[in-house]
């Protein structure tokens, strides 16, 4: 049984792959579902992955504005993928508390990009959360 935390990690991996194969996201998603059959979390994974893809320009613009001297094209692909996922959840997923999105993003950043990425991710998402009034 896959929990939301594991589903979020899979969504992050798909978004990381999307950075390098943007035209293949539908196929990547279909292959993932066929291989892992995460039945209980399939809808969440599809929602966030396709939601990020549909809103990637808007999400990247917000991330870029909040990161001051760091343009999104200078960020590591891991950090950017983590930020995109969490920003989407904060902005568009009413049922996910912002604090959960931020904590999970920090954990993913630590795991895949190292300890030094965590404060950066936390800072940007904290600003985004306060801007959007994400007290949900």
N, C-alpha and C positions, 0 to 999 in steps of 0.2 A: 504494500500500500504506500502510495506516494503522498507525503504531506506537502503543505504549501511552501515550506522552506526549500524542499528538494525541487519542487516545480519551479520556484523562482530561480533556482540555480540553473535548471535546464533552459528556462527562458533567457537567462543571461548568456548562456553558451550559444543559443540560436542567434541572439542579437550580436554577439561577437562575430559569428560566422557571416551574418548579414553585412557587416562592415566591409568584408572582403568579397562577398558575392551578392551584392544588393539585388540583382535580377533573379536570383535563385531562391528567395525567401519562401515562396509558396512550396517549392520542391523540398527545401530543407525542413520545413515544418511537416510536410507529409511524410518524409522519410523518418523523421523523429518519431512521429505518432505511430508509424508502422513498426519501427524497431522497438520502442519502449512501451507502447500502448498504455500511456498513463491515464487510463480511463477517467479516474476521479478528478484529475487536474487538467485534462485536455482543454476544456473551455477556458480556464484561466490562462494557460500557456498561449493558446491561440489569440485570446483577447489582448494580452499585453504585447506579444510579439507583433501582431498585425497593427495594434494600436500605435506602437512606437513607429513602425514603418510608415503608417499613414500620417503621423504628426511629427516626423523626424526633423523637418526644417524648423518648425515652431519650438520643439524641445531643444534643439541645438542652439537656437538663438537665445533662449532663456539661459541655458547653461553658460553660453559664451558671455552674456551680460553679467552673470553672477560671479564669474571666475576672474574678473578684473583683467589681469595681465596675461591670462592664458586663453588663447584661442582654442576652439575645439579641435582644430587640426594639429595642434601641438600636444594634445593629451594622448596618453597611451590608449591603445584600442580597448584594453581591458577597462580602464577607468571610464572612458567615454561610454562603453556599453553598460556598465553598472549605473552610471548617472542617467543614461537614457531610460533604463528600466524603472528606476526609482522615481524619476521625474514624471514619467507617464503615470505611475501609480498615484503619486501625490496629486497630480492635476486632474486625472480622469477616473480614478477608482474610488468612488464614494465609500465602498465597504471596507477599504483597507486604511487603517489609521496611519497617518503620516509618520508617526514615530516608529511603527513597524517597518515601513518602507525604508526609512533612514537607517535603522539598526541592521536590517538585512543587507542593505547596500554596503554599509561599512564592513560587515563580515565578509561579503564577497570580495570587496576591494582588498582586504587583508589577505584572504586566501589566495587570490589570483594575481594580485599586483604588489603585494608586500605591505608591511606596516606603514611605510611612509605615505602610501596613497590614502589611507583611512582618514586622517584629519582633513585632507583636501575634499574628499567626497562628503564627509560629514558637514563641513562648512558650507559648501554649495547647496546641499539639500536642506540644511537648516535655514538658509536664507530663502530658498524657494518655498519652503513650508510656511515661513512667516509671511511671505509676500502673498501667497494664495489664501491666507487665512485658514490653512489646513489644520484646523483644530479638531478635525473629525476623529 
